[in-house]
Amino acid sequence: MPVERSRLEERFAPFLRRHRLPIPRFNAWILLGNKRYRVDCHWPGTNQIVELDGWEGHSSRSAFRDDRERDRRLHVAGYSVTRLTWNQLDDEPE
């Protein structure tokens, strides 16, 4: 389950600006065939997607499994999906 846009921008956008990285579209929709996937961050014109994972939305087995299935489908379609936790933004910014 994606984090609300305001929280994504609140935490991730300042991180990107600090590191002089472009700002993505938050909570963007990606259409693959007849299925739409909502991703946390996508940079239009690129194949780059970042998913910002919190424990709340990804702690069940089904959520974990669904995330991996979606990542595989996006990968097959040519997207590069990077998963980051909020702690990684703070503790491992590189």
C-alpha distances in whole Angstrom, upper triangle without the diagonal:
4,7,9,12,15,13,13,16,17,17,17,19,22,21,22,25,26,26,28,25,24,21,18,17,13,10,13,13,15,17,18,21,20,16,14,11,9,9,9,13,16,19,21,24,23,21,19,15,14,10,10,9,9,10,9,5,7,11,11,13,12,8,11,13,10,9,13,14,12,14,17,17,16,19,21,21,22,19,19,15,16,13,14,14,15,18,19,19,21,23,23,23,25
4,6,8,11,10,9,12,14,14,13,15,18,18,18,21,23,23,24,21,20,17,15,13,10,7,10,11,14,16,18,21,20,17,14,11,8,7,6,10,13,16,18,21,20,19,17,13,11,8,8,8,9,11,10,7,10,13,15,17,15,11,13,15,13,11,15,16,13,14,18,17,16,19,21,21,21,18,17,14,14,12,13,12,13,16,17,17,19,22,22,21,23
4,6,8,7,6,10,11,11,11,13,16,16,17,19,21,22,23,20,20,16,15,13,10,8,12,14,16,19,22,25,24,20,17,14,11,10,7,10,14,17,19,23,22,21,18,15,12,10,8,8,8,11,10,8,11,14,16,19,18,14,16,18,16,14,18,19,17,17,21,21,19,22,25,24,24,20,20,16,16,13,13,12,11,15,16,15,17,20,20,20,22
4,6,6,6,9,10,11,12,13,16,17,18,19,21,23,23,21,20,16,15,13,9,8,12,14,17,20,23,26,25,21,18,15,12,11,9,12,15,18,20,23,23,22,20,16,14,12,11,12,12,14,13,11,15,17,19,22,21,17,19,22,19,17,21,22,19,20,24,23,21,24,27,26,26,22,22,19,18,17,16,15,14,17,19,17,19,22,23,22,24
4,5,5,6,8,10,10,11,13,15,15,17,19,20,20,18,17,13,11,10,6,7,10,13,16,19,22,25,25,22,18,16,12,11,8,10,13,15,17,20,20,20,18,15,14,12,11,13,14,17,16,15,17,20,22,25,23,20,21,24,21,19,22,23,20,20,24,24,21,24,27,25,25,21,21,18,18,17,16,16,15,18,19,17,19,22,23,21,23
4,5,5,6,9,10,10,12,14,15,16,18,20,20,19,17,14,13,12,9,10,14,17,20,23,26,29,28,25,22,19,16,15,11,13,16,17,19,23,23,23,21,18,16,15,13,15,15,18,17,16,19,22,24,27,26,22,24,26,24,22,25,26,24,24,27,27,25,27,30,28,28,24,24,21,20,19,17,17,14,18,19,17,18,22,22,21,24
4,5,5,6,8,10,11,13,14,16,17,19,20,18,18,14,14,13,10,11,15,18,21,24,26,30,29,26,22,19,16,14,11,12,16,18,20,24,23,23,20,17,15,13,10,12,11,15,14,14,16,19,22,24,24,20,21,24,22,20,23,25,22,22,26,26,24,26,29,28,28,24,23,20,18,16,15,13,11,14,16,14,15,18,19,18,21
4,5,6,6,7,10,10,11,13,15,16,17,15,14,11,11,10,7,9,12,15,18,21,24,27,27,24,20,17,14,11,8,9,12,14,17,20,20,19,16,14,11,10,8,10,11,15,14,14,16,19,21,24,23,19,20,23,21,18,21,23,20,19,23,23,21,23,26,25,24,20,19,16,15,14,12,12,10,14,14,12,14,17,18,16,19
4,6,5,5,7,9,10,11,13,15,15,14,13,9,10,10,8,10,13,17,19,23,25,29,29,26,22,19,16,14,10,10,13,14,17,20,20,20,17,15,13,13,11,14,15,18,18,17,20,22,25,27,27,23,24,26,24,21,24,26,23,22,26,26,23,25,28,26,25,22,21,18,17,16,14,15,12,16,16,13,15,18,19,16,19
4,6,6,7,9,11,12,13,15,16,15,15,12,13,14,11,13,16,20,23,26,29,32,32,29,25,22,19,17,13,13,16,17,20,24,23,23,20,18,15,15,12,15,14,18,18,18,20,22,26,28,28,24,25,28,26,23,26,28,25,25,28,29,26,28,31,30,29,25,23,21,19,18,15,15,12,14,16,12,13,17,18,16,19
4,6,6,7,9,11,11,13,15,14,14,12,13,14,12,14,17,20,22,26,28,32,32,29,25,22,19,16,12,12,16,17,20,23,22,22,19,16,13,13,10,12,12,16,16,17,18,21,24,26,26,23,23,26,25,21,24,26,24,23,26,27,24,26,29,28,27,23,21,19,16,15,12,11,8,11,12,9,10,13,14,12,16
4,6,5,6,9,10,11,12,11,11,9,10,12,10,12,15,18,20,24,26,29,30,27,23,20,17,14,10,9,12,13,17,20,18,19,15,13,10,11,9,12,13,17,18,17,18,21,24,26,26,22,22,25,23,20,22,24,22,20,24,25,22,23,26,25,24,20,18,16,14,13,10,11,9,12,11,8,10,14,13,11,14
4,5,5,6,9,10,10,9,9,6,8,10,10,13,15,18,20,24,26,30,31,28,24,21,18,15,12,10,12,13,16,19,18,19,16,14,12,13,12,15,16,20,21,20,22,25,27,29,29,25,25,28,26,23,25,27,24,23,26,26,23,24,28,26,25,21,19,18,16,16,14,14,13,15,15,11,13,16,16,13,15
4,5,5,6,9,10,10,11,9,12,14,13,17,19,22,24,28,30,34,34,31,28,25,22,19,15,14,16,16,19,22,21,22,19,17,15,16,14,17,18,21,22,22,24,26,29,32,31,28,28,30,29,26,28,30,27,26,29,30,26,27,31,30,28,24,22,20,18,18,15,15,13,15,14,11,12,15,15,12,15
4,6,5,6,9,9,10,10,12,15,14,17,19,22,24,27,29,33,34,31,28,24,22,18,15,13,15,15,19,21,20,20,17,16,13,14,12,15,17,20,21,22,22,25,28,30,30,26,26,28,27,24,25,28,26,23,27,28,25,25,29,28,26,22,20,18,15,15,12,13,11,12,11,8,9,12,12,8,11
4,5,5,6,5,7,7,9,13,13,16,17,21,22,25,27,31,32,29,26,23,20,17,14,12,13,12,16,18,16,18,14,14,12,14,13,17,18,22,23,23,23,26,29,31,31,27,26,29,27,24,25,27,25,22,26,26,23,23,27,26,23,20,18,17,15,15,13,15,13,15,13,10,12,15,14,10,11
4,5,5,6,7,8,11,14,15,18,19,23,24,28,30,34,35,32,29,26,23,20,17,15,16,14,17,19,19,20,17,17,15,18,17,20,21,25,26,26,27,29,33,34,34,30,30,32,31,27,29,31,28,26,29,30,26,27,30,29,26,23,21,20,18,19,17,18,16,18,16,13,14,17,16,12,14
4,6,8,10,11,14,17,18,21,22,26,27,31,33,36,38,35,31,29,26,22,19,17,18,17,21,22,21,23,19,19,17,19,17,20,22,25,27,27,27,30,33,35,35,31,31,33,32,28,30,32,30,28,31,32,28,28,32,31,28,25,23,22,19,19,17,18,16,17,15,12,12,15,14,10,12
4,6,9,11,14,17,18,21,22,25,26,30,31,35,36,34,31,28,25,22,19,16,17,16,19,21,19,20,17,17,16,18,17,20,22,25,27,27,27,29,33,34,34,31,30,32,31,27,28,31,28,26,29,30,26,26,29,29,26,23,20,20,17,18,16,17,16,17,15,11,13,15,13,9,9
4,7,9,12,16,17,21,21,25,25,29,30,34,36,33,30,27,25,22,19,16,16,14,17,18,17,19,16,17,16,19,19,22,24,28,29,29,29,32,35,36,36,32,31,34,32,29,30,32,29,26,29,30,26,26,29,28,25,22,20,20,18,20,18,20,19,20,18,15,16,18,16,13,13
4,7,9,13,14,18,18,21,21,25,27,30,32,30,27,24,22,18,16,13,13,11,14,15,14,16,13,14,13,16,16,20,22,26,27,26,26,29,32,33,33,29,28,30,29,25,26,28,25,23,26,26,23,23,26,24,22,19,17,17,15,17,16,18,17,19,17,14,16,18,16,12,12
4,6,10,12,16,15,18,19,22,24,28,29,27,24,22,20,17,15,11,10,8,11,12,12,14,12,13,12,16,16,20,22,26,27,26,26,30,32,33,32,29,28,30,28,25,26,27,24,22,25,25,21,22,25,23,20,17,16,16,16,17,17,19,19,21,19,16,19,21,19,15,16
4,7,9,12,12,16,17,21,23,27,28,25,22,20,17,14,12,9,9,7,10,13,12,14,12,12,11,14,14,18,20,24,25,23,24,27,30,31,30,27,27,29,26,23,25,26,23,21,24,24,21,22,25,23,21,18,17,16,15,17,16,18,17,20,18,15,18,21,19,16,17
4,6,9,9,12,13,17,19,23,24,22,18,16,13,11,9,6,5,5,7,11,10,12,9,9,9,12,13,16,19,22,23,21,22,25,28,29,28,24,24,26,23,20,22,23,19,18,21,21,17,19,21,19,18,14,14,13,13,15,15,17,17,20,18,16,19,22,20,17,18
4,7,6,9,11,15,18,21,21,19,16,14,11,9,8,6,5,6,7,11,11,13,11,10,10,12,13,17,19,22,22,20,21,25,27,28,26,23,24,25,22,20,22,22,19,18,21,20,17,19,21,19,18,15,15,14,15,16,16,18,18,22,21,18,21,24,23,20,22
4,5,9,12,15,18,21,21,19,15,13,9,8,5,5,7,9,11,14,14,14,12,10,10,10,11,14,16,19,19,17,18,22,24,25,24,20,21,23,20,17,20,21,17,17,21,20,17,19,22,20,19,16,16,14,14,14,15,16,16,19,19,17,20,22,22,20,21
4,7,10,13,16,19,19,16,12,10,6,5,4,6,8,11,12,16,15,15,13,10,10,10,11,13,15,18,17,15,16,20,21,23,21,17,19,20,17,15,18,18,15,15,19,18,15,18,21,19,19,16,16,14,15,14,15,16,16,20,20,18,21,24,23,22,23
4,7,10,13,16,16,14,10,8,6,5,7,6,6,9,9,13,13,13,12,9,11,11,13,15,18,21,20,17,19,22,23,24,22,19,20,21,18,16,18,18,14,15,18,16,13,16,18,16,16,13,15,13,15,15,17,19,19,23,22,20,24,26,25,23,24
4,6,10,13,12,10,6,6,4,6,9,9,9,11,11,14,14,13,13,11,13,13,15,17,20,22,21,18,19,23,23,24,21,18,20,20,16,15,17,16,13,14,16,14,12,15,17,14,15,13,15,14,16,17,19,21,22,25,24,23,27,29,28,26,27
4,6,10,10,8,6,5,6,7,11,11,9,11,10,12,12,10,11,10,13,13,16,18,21,23,23,20,20,24,24,24,21,19,20,19,16,14,16,15,11,12,14,11,9,12,13,10,12,10,13,12,15,16,19,21,23,26,25,24,28,30,28,27,27
4,6,7,6,4,6,9,11,14,14,12,14,13,14,14,13,14,13,16,16,20,21,24,26,26,22,22,26,25,25,22,20,21,20,17,16,17,15,12,13,14,11,10,13,13,10,12,12,15,15,18,19,22,25,26,30,28,28,31,33,31,30,30
4,6,5,6,8,11,12,16,16,14,16,15,16,15,13,15,14,17,17,21,22,25,27,26,23,22,26,25,24,21,20,20,19,16,15,16,13,10,12,12,8,8,11,10,7,11,11,14,15,18,20,23,25,28,30,29,29,33,34,32,31,31
4,6,8,11,14,16,20,20,18,20,18,18,18,16,19,18,21,21,24,25,28,30,29,25,25,28,27,26,23,22,23,21,18,18,18,15,13,15,14,11,11,14,12,10,13,14,18,18,22,23,26,29,31,34,33,33,36,38,36,35,35
4,7,10,13,16,20,21,19,21,20,21,21,19,21,19,22,22,25,25,28,29,28,25,24,28,26,25,22,21,23,21,17,18,19,16,14,16,16,12,13,16,15,13,16,17,20,20,23,24,27,29,31,34,34,33,37,38,37,36,36
4,7,10,13,17,18,17,20,18,20,19,17,19,17,19,18,21,22,24,25,25,21,21,24,23,22,19,18,19,17,14,15,16,13,10,13,14,10,11,15,14,12,15,15,18,17,20,21,24,26,28,31,30,30,34,35,34,33,33
4,7,10,13,15,14,17,16,18,17,16,16,14,16,16,18,19,22,23,22,19,19,22,22,22,19,17,18,17,14,14,16,13,10,13,14,11,11,14,15,13,15,14,16,16,18,19,22,23,25,28,28,27,31,32,31,30,31
4,6,10,12,11,15,15,17,16,14,14,11,13,12,15,15,18,20,19,16,16,19,19,19,16,14,15,15,11,11,13,11,8,10,12,10,9,13,14,12,14,12,14,12,15,15,18,20,21,25,24,24,27,29,27,27,28
4,7,9,10,13,14,17,16,14,14,10,11,10,12,13,16,18,17,14,15,18,19,20,17,14,16,16,13,11,14,14,10,12,14,13,11,15,16,15,16,13,15,12,14,14,16,17,19,22,22,21,24,26,26,25,26
4,6,7,11,12,15,14,12,11,7,7,7,9,11,14,16,16,13,14,18,19,19,18,14,15,16,13,11,13,13,10,10,14,13,10,13,16,14,15,11,12,9,11,11,13,14,16,19,18,18,21,23,22,21,22
4,7,10,13,16,15,13,11,8,6,5,7,9,12,15,15,12,13,17,19,20,19,15,16,17,15,12,15,16,13,12,16,16,13,16,19,17,17,14,13,10,11,10,11,12,13,16,16,15,18,20,19,18,20
4,7,10,13,11,11,8,6,5,6,8,12,14,18,18,16,17,20,22,23,22,18,19,20,18,15,17,18,14,13,17,17,13,15,18,17,16,12,12,10,10,10,11,13,14,17,16,14,18,20,19,17,18
4,6,9,8,8,6,5,7,9,12,15,18,21,22,19,19,23,25,25,24,21,21,22,19,16,18,18,15,13,16,16,12,14,16,14,13,10,10,9,11,12,14,16,17,20,19,17,21,23,21,19,19
4,6,6,7,6,7,9,12,14,18,21,24,25,23,23,27,28,29,27,24,24,25,23,20,21,21,18,16,19,18,14,15,18,16,14,11,11,12,12,15,16,19,19,22,20,18,22,24,22,19,19
4,5,8,8,10,12,15,18,21,24,27,28,25,25,29,30,31,29,26,26,27,24,21,22,22,19,18,20,18,15,16,18,15,14,11,13,14,16,18,19,22,23,26,24,22,26,28,26,23,23
4,7,9,11,14,17,20,23,27,30,31,28,28,32,33,33,31,28,28,28,26,23,24,23,20,19,20,19,15,16,17,14,12,11,13,15,17,20,21,25,26,28,26,24,28,30,27,24,24
4,5,9,12,15,18,21,25,28,29,26,26,29,31,30,29,26,25,26,24,21,21,21,18,16,17,17,13,13,15,12,10,8,9,11,13,17,18,22,23,26,23,22,25,27,24,22,21
4,7,10,13,17,19,23,25,27,24,23,27,28,27,26,23,22,22,20,18,17,17,15,13,14,13,9,9,11,9,7,4,6,8,11,14,17,20,22,24,22,21,25,26,23,21,21
4,7,10,13,16,20,23,24,21,21,24,26,26,25,22,21,21,19,16,16,17,14,12,14,14,10,10,13,12,9,6,5,6,8,11,13,17,18,21,18,17,21,22,20,18,17
4,7,10,13,16,19,20,18,17,21,22,22,21,18,17,18,16,13,14,15,12,10,13,13,9,10,13,12,11,7,6,5,6,9,11,14,16,18,16,16,19,21,19,17,17
4,6,9,13,16,17,15,15,18,20,21,20,17,16,18,16,12,14,16,13,11,14,15,12,12,16,15,14,10,8,6,5,6,7,10,12,15,13,12,16,17,15,14,15
4,6,10,13,14,12,11,15,17,18,17,13,13,15,13,10,12,14,11,10,14,14,12,13,17,17,16,12,11,7,6,5,6,8,10,13,12,12,15,17,16,15,16
4,7,10,12,10,10,13,16,18,18,14,13,16,15,12,14,16,14,13,17,18,16,17,21,20,20,16,14,11,9,6,5,6,7,10,10,9,12,14,14,13,15
4,7,8,7,7,10,13,14,15,11,11,14,13,10,12,15,14,13,17,18,17,18,21,22,21,18,16,12,10,7,6,5,7,10,10,11,13,15,15,15,17
4,6,6,7,8,12,14,15,12,12,15,15,12,15,18,17,16,20,21,20,21,25,25,25,21,20,16,14,10,9,6,7,9,11,12,13,15,16,16,19
4,6,5,5,9,12,13,10,10,14,14,13,15,18,18,18,21,22,22,23,26,27,27,24,22,18,16,12,11,8,9,11,13,14,16,16,17,19,22
4,6,6,9,12,13,10,11,15,15,13,17,19,18,19,22,23,23,24,27,28,28,25,24,20,18,15,14,11,12,14,16,17,18,19,21,22,24
4,6,8,11,11,7,9,12,11,10,14,16,15,16,19,20,19,21,24,24,25,22,21,17,17,13,13,12,13,15,17,17,19,21,21,22,24
4,6,8,8,5,6,9,9,8,11,13,13,14,16,18,18,19,22,23,24,21,19,16,15,12,12,11,13,15,16,17,19,20,20,21,23
4,7,9,7,7,10,11,11,13,15,16,16,19,21,21,22,25,26,27,24,23,19,18,14,14,12,14,15,17,19,20,21,21,23,25
4,5,5,6,9,10,11,13,14,15,17,19,20,21,23,25,26,27,25,24,20,20,17,17,16,18,19,20,23,24,24,25,27,28
4,6,5,6,8,10,11,12,14,15,17,19,20,21,23,25,26,24,23,20,20,17,18,17,20,21,22,24,26,26,26,28,29
4,5,5,6,8,10,10,12,14,15,16,18,20,21,23,24,22,22,19,20,17,19,18,21,23,23,25,27,28,28,29,30
4,5,5,6,9,10,10,12,14,15,16,18,20,21,22,20,20,16,17,14,16,15,18,19,20,22,24,25,24,26,27
4,6,5,6,9,10,11,13,15,16,17,19,20,21,19,18,15,15,12,14,14,17,18,18,20,23,23,22,24,25
4,5,5,6,9,10,11,13,14,15,17,19,20,19,18,15,16,14,17,17,20,22,21,24,26,26,25,27,27
4,5,5,6,9,10,11,12,14,15,17,19,17,17,14,15,14,16,17,20,22,22,23,26,27,26,27,28
4,6,5,6,9,10,11,12,14,15,17,14,14,11,12,10,13,14,17,19,18,20,23,23,22,23,24
4,5,5,6,9,10,10,12,14,15,14,13,10,12,11,14,15,19,20,19,21,24,24,23,24,24
4,5,5,6,9,10,11,13,14,13,14,12,14,14,17,19,22,24,23,24,27,28,26,27,27
4,5,5,6,8,10,11,13,11,12,10,12,12,16,17,20,23,22,23,26,27,25,25,26
4,6,5,6,9,10,11,9,9,7,9,10,13,16,19,21,19,20,24,24,22,22,22
4,5,5,6,9,10,9,10,9,12,13,17,19,22,24,22,24,27,27,25,25,25
4,5,5,6,9,9,11,10,14,15,19,21,24,26,25,26,29,30,27,27,27
4,5,5,6,5,7,8,11,13,17,19,22,25,23,23,27,27,25,25,24
4,5,5,5,6,7,11,13,17,20,23,25,22,23,27,27,24,24,23
4,5,7,9,11,14,17,20,23,26,28,26,27,31,31,28,28,27
4,6,9,11,15,17,21,24,27,29,27,27,31,31,29,28,27
4,7,10,13,16,19,23,25,28,25,25,29,29,27,26,24
4,6,10,13,16,19,22,24,22,22,25,26,23,22,21
4,7,10,13,17,19,21,18,19,22,23,20,19,18
4,7,10,13,16,18,16,16,20,20,18,17,17
4,7,10,13,15,12,13,16,17,14,14,13
4,7,10,12,10,11,14,15,13,13,14
4,7,8,6,7,11,11,10,10,12
4,5,5,7,9,10,10,11,13
4,5,5,7,9,10,10,13
4,5,5,6,8,9,12
4,5,5,5,6,9
4,6,6,5,8
4,6,6,10
4,6,9
4,6
4
